[in-house]
């Protein structure tokens, strides 16, 4: 379950920000996660609950926004929305797509005290 290590890395990043910015508690964390990031959302939530115990993120609300995927079509030279890596181009029907958006996981917002 790599989601646990993602949660540990998230906590480290937040702790580093707390040292820099001088906050002592996190109330809410907003994450953007793309559909191709390879993250199981329920496992991430479970992992976050486990690693946040006894830290400045304990009790924080974890809000997750699932983004949209996009890919570059080699056939029609357009960026098109896709939901699955195996989708075909909705414009020309080509299967030659290179995902260009949707692999990310980023902290979008922190509500802190």
PASEBA-1860 file (N, C-alpha, C; in nm, 3 decimals):
! residues 113
1> XXXXXXXX> 0.086/-0.118/0.000/0.000/0.000/0.000/0.090/0.124/0.000 ~ 0.116/0.178/-0.118/0.202/0.296/-0.126/0.131/0.422/-0.079 ~ 0.000/0.415/-0.059/-0.073/0.531/-0.010/-0.025/0.573/0.129 ~ 0.017/0.477/0.210/0.069/0.510/0.342/0.196/0.593/0.330 ~ 0.285/0.555/0.239/0.407/0.634/0.220/0.375/0.771/0.162 ~ 0.271/0.781/0.079/0.228/0.912/0.030/0.180/1.000/0.145 ~ 0.107/0.940/0.237/0.058/1.015/0.354/0.174/1.060/0.442 ~ 0.274/0.974/0.459/0.391/1.012/0.538/0.466/1.127/0.473
9> XXXXXXXX> 0.479/1.124/0.341/0.544/1.233/0.268/0.463/1.362/0.278 ~ 0.331/1.349/0.269/0.243/1.466/0.284/0.262/1.528/0.422 ~ 0.264/1.445/0.525/0.282/1.494/0.661/0.418/1.564/0.676 ~ 0.523/1.507/0.620/0.656/1.570/0.625/0.654/1.707/0.559 ~ 0.589/1.717/0.444/0.580/1.845/0.373/0.504/1.949/0.456 ~ 0.397/1.906/0.520/0.318/1.997/0.603/0.399/2.041/0.726 ~ 0.472/1.947/0.786/0.554/1.982/0.902/0.664/2.081/0.864 ~ 0.724/2.062/0.745/0.824/2.157/0.696/0.763/2.295/0.677
17> XXXXXXXX> 0.644/2.299/0.619/0.575/2.427/0.600/0.541/2.492/0.733 ~ 0.504/2.411/0.832/0.471/2.464/0.965/0.593/2.530/1.029 ~ 0.709/2.470/1.013/0.833/2.528/1.066/0.864/2.661/0.997 ~ 0.847/2.664/0.866/0.874/2.786/0.788/0.776/2.897/0.818 ~ 0.647/2.860/0.826/0.540/2.959/0.834/0.490/2.986/0.976 ~ 0.526/2.900/1.070/0.491/2.922/1.209/0.351/2.883/1.252 ~ 0.288/2.791/1.182/0.157/2.744/1.229/0.174/2.617/1.311 ~ 0.074/2.590/1.396/0.086/2.477/1.489/-0.024/2.372/1.474
25> XXXXXXXX> -0.125/2.404/1.393/-0.235/2.310/1.375/-0.291/2.324/1.234 ~ -0.332/2.212/1.179/-0.394/2.210/1.046/-0.539/2.167/1.064 ~ -0.629/2.248/1.011/-0.772/2.215/1.020/-0.824/2.145/0.896 ~ -0.768/2.182/0.781/-0.820/2.127/0.655/-0.707/2.119/0.553 ~ -0.707/2.008/0.480/-0.610/1.987/0.373/-0.690/1.956/0.247 ~ -0.663/2.032/0.141/-0.729/2.008/0.014/-0.625/1.955/-0.084 ~ -0.651/1.836/-0.137/-0.561/1.773/-0.235/-0.628/1.765/-0.371 ~ -0.550/1.788/-0.475/-0.593/1.759/-0.612/-0.523/1.630/-0.654
33> XXXXXXXX> -0.601/1.532/-0.697/-0.545/1.404/-0.739/-0.602/1.368/-0.875 ~ -0.514/1.348/-0.971/-0.557/1.312/-1.106/-0.598/1.167/-1.116 ~ -0.679/1.134/-1.217/-0.728/0.997/-1.231/-0.619/0.896/-1.267 ~ -0.503/0.944/-1.315/-0.395/0.853/-1.352/-0.279/0.857/-1.253 ~ -0.303/0.912/-1.135/-0.198/0.924/-1.033/-0.167/0.790/-0.966 ~ -0.252/0.692/-0.985/-0.229/0.562/-0.924/-0.255/0.561/-0.775 ~ -0.348/0.644/-0.731/-0.378/0.656/-0.588/-0.518/0.603/-0.562 ~ -0.529/0.509/-0.468/-0.658/0.459/-0.424/-0.706/0.553/-0.315
41> XXXXXXXX> -0.812/0.629/-0.343/-0.859/0.736/-0.254/-0.895/0.682/-0.116 ~ -0.966/0.571/-0.108/-1.007/0.519/0.023/-0.885/0.476/0.104 ~ -0.784/0.418/0.039/-0.662/0.379/0.108/-0.584/0.502/0.155 ~ -0.587/0.609/0.075/-0.521/0.733/0.114/-0.587/0.792/0.239 ~ -0.718/0.792/0.241/-0.790/0.843/0.359/-0.757/0.761/0.484 ~ -0.755/0.630/0.468/-0.721/0.540/0.579/-0.579/0.568/0.628 ~ -0.486/0.579/0.534/-0.347/0.606/0.569/-0.330/0.741/0.636 ~ -0.404/0.841/0.588/-0.395/0.973/0.648/-0.441/0.970/0.793
49> XXXXXXXX> -0.552/0.902/0.819/-0.601/0.889/0.957/-0.496/0.823/1.046 ~ -0.426/0.725/0.993/-0.326/0.654/1.072/-0.204/0.741/1.102 ~ -0.150/0.809/1.001/-0.026/0.886/1.022/-0.050/1.020/1.091 ~ -0.172/1.070/1.090/-0.198/1.202/1.148/-0.213/1.198/1.301 ~ -0.232/1.079/1.358/-0.249/1.068/1.504/-0.128/1.127/1.577 ~ -0.156/1.220/1.669/-0.050/1.279/1.748/0.034/1.384/1.677 ~ -0.012/1.430/1.561/0.062/1.531/1.484/-0.021/1.659/1.471 ~ 0.035/1.760/1.409/-0.038/1.885/1.388/-0.154/1.868/1.289
57> XXXXXXXX> -0.163/1.754/1.222/-0.275/1.730/1.130/-0.386/1.644/1.192 ~ -0.368/1.602/1.317/-0.469/1.518/1.381/-0.602/1.592/1.385 ~ -0.707/1.526/1.337/-0.841/1.585/1.334/-0.868/1.673/1.214 ~ -0.768/1.693/1.128/-0.788/1.777/1.009/-0.880/1.707/0.910 ~ -0.958/1.787/0.840/-1.043/1.736/0.734/-0.957/1.719/0.609 ~ -0.962/1.601/0.550/-0.891/1.574/0.425/-0.992/1.581/0.312 ~ -0.982/1.687/0.233/-1.073/1.709/0.120/-0.999/1.675/-0.008 ~ -1.055/1.586/-0.086/-0.988/1.540/-0.208/-1.071/1.576/-0.330
65> XXXXXXXX> -1.009/1.648/-0.422/-1.071/1.681/-0.549/-1.006/1.592/-0.656 ~ -1.089/1.513/-0.720/-1.037/1.427/-0.826/-1.042/1.504/-0.957 ~ -0.926/1.520/-1.017/-0.914/1.599/-1.140/-0.957/1.522/-1.263 ~ -0.937/1.586/-1.375/-0.971/1.528/-1.504/-0.844/1.491/-1.578 ~ -0.853/1.391/-1.660/-0.739/1.351/-1.741/-0.745/1.415/-1.879 ~ -0.630/1.430/-1.938/-0.620/1.482/-2.075/-0.502/1.413/-2.143 ~ -0.507/1.412/-2.274/-0.399/1.349/-2.351/-0.378/1.424/-2.483 ~ -0.256/1.411/-2.533/-0.222/1.467/-2.664/-0.245/1.358/-2.767
73> XXXXXXXX> -0.321/1.390/-2.871/-0.348/1.295/-2.979/-0.244/1.314/-3.089 ~ -0.169/1.207/-3.119/-0.067/1.214/-3.223/-0.128/1.225/-3.362 ~ -0.250/1.178/-3.377/-0.315/1.178/-3.509/-0.369/1.316/-3.546 ~ -0.445/1.379/-3.457/-0.507/1.508/-3.491/-0.440/1.628/-3.422 ~ -0.333/1.601/-3.348/-0.254/1.707/-3.284/-0.337/1.798/-3.194 ~ -0.423/1.737/-3.114/-0.506/1.813/-3.021/-0.493/1.753/-2.881 ~ -0.511/1.838/-2.781/-0.522/1.790/-2.644/-0.670/1.764/-2.618 ~ -0.700/1.643/-2.573/-0.839/1.602/-2.556/-0.862/1.546/-2.416
81> XXXXXXXX> -0.983/1.561/-2.363/-1.013/1.503/-2.231/-1.030/1.351/-2.242 ~ -0.975/1.280/-2.143/-0.994/1.135/-2.136/-1.020/1.097/-1.991 ~ -1.088/0.986/-1.971/-1.116/0.936/-1.838/-1.035/0.812/-1.805 ~ -0.984/0.744/-1.907/-0.910/0.621/-1.890/-0.791/0.624/-1.985 ~ -0.680/0.565/-1.943/-0.561/0.563/-2.029/-0.584/0.490/-2.161 ~ -0.685/0.404/-2.166/-0.711/0.328/-2.288/-0.817/0.392/-2.377 ~ -0.864/0.512/-2.340/-0.962/0.582/-2.423/-0.903/0.613/-2.560 ~ -0.992/0.628/-2.657/-0.951/0.675/-2.789/-0.983/0.824/-2.799
89> XXXXXXXX> -0.923/0.889/-2.895/-0.946/1.032/-2.914/-1.093/1.057/-2.948 ~ -1.159/1.144/-2.872/-1.300/1.172/-2.902/-1.319/1.255/-3.029 ~ -1.211/1.310/-3.083/-1.221/1.390/-3.206/-1.201/1.308/-3.332 ~ -1.099/1.220/-3.330/-1.067/1.146/-3.454/-1.073/0.994/-3.438 ~ -1.088/0.944/-3.315/-1.097/0.800/-3.292/-0.963/0.728/-3.282 ~ -0.853/0.801/-3.290/-0.722/0.739/-3.282/-0.695/0.685/-3.142 ~ -0.620/0.578/-3.136/-0.578/0.522/-3.009/-0.437/0.565/-2.971 ~ -0.378/0.654/-3.050/-0.242/0.700/-3.024/-0.246/0.827/-2.940
97> XXXXXXXX> -0.265/0.807/-2.810/-0.274/0.919/-2.717/-0.162/0.913/-2.615 ~ -0.110/1.028/-2.579/-0.010/1.041/-2.474/-0.070/1.122/-2.361 ~ -0.097/1.059/-2.244/-0.154/1.136/-2.133/-0.067/1.257/-2.099 ~ -0.131/1.371/-2.081/-0.059/1.495/-2.052/-0.109/1.562/-1.924 ~ -0.219/1.515/-1.872/-0.275/1.570/-1.749/-0.349/1.460/-1.675 ~ -0.335/1.459/-1.543/-0.408/1.362/-1.462/-0.319/1.269/-1.382 ~ -0.186/1.291/-1.387/-0.093/1.207/-1.312/-0.053/1.272/-1.180 ~ -0.103/1.391/-1.153/-0.056/1.469/-1.039/-0.130/1.440/-0.910
105> XXXXXXXX> -0.058/1.469/-0.801/-0.116/1.474/-0.667/-0.051/1.594/-0.602 ~ -0.129/1.695/-0.568/-0.072/1.815/-0.510/-0.159/1.871/-0.400 ~ -0.093/1.938/-0.307/-0.165/2.009/-0.202/-0.213/2.140/-0.262 ~ -0.343/2.157/-0.264/-0.400/2.278/-0.323/-0.420/2.386/-0.215 ~ -0.455/2.342/-0.094/-0.488/2.439/0.010/-0.468/2.377/0.148 ~ -0.423/2.460/0.242/-0.414/2.424/0.382/-0.486/2.530/0.463 ~ -0.570/2.487/0.555/-0.631/2.580/0.652/-0.562/2.552/0.784 ~ -0.492/2.654/0.834/-0.405/2.634/0.950/-0.436/2.736/1.061
113> X> -0.384/2.705/1.180/-0.391/2.797/1.295/-0.249/2.826/1.342
END
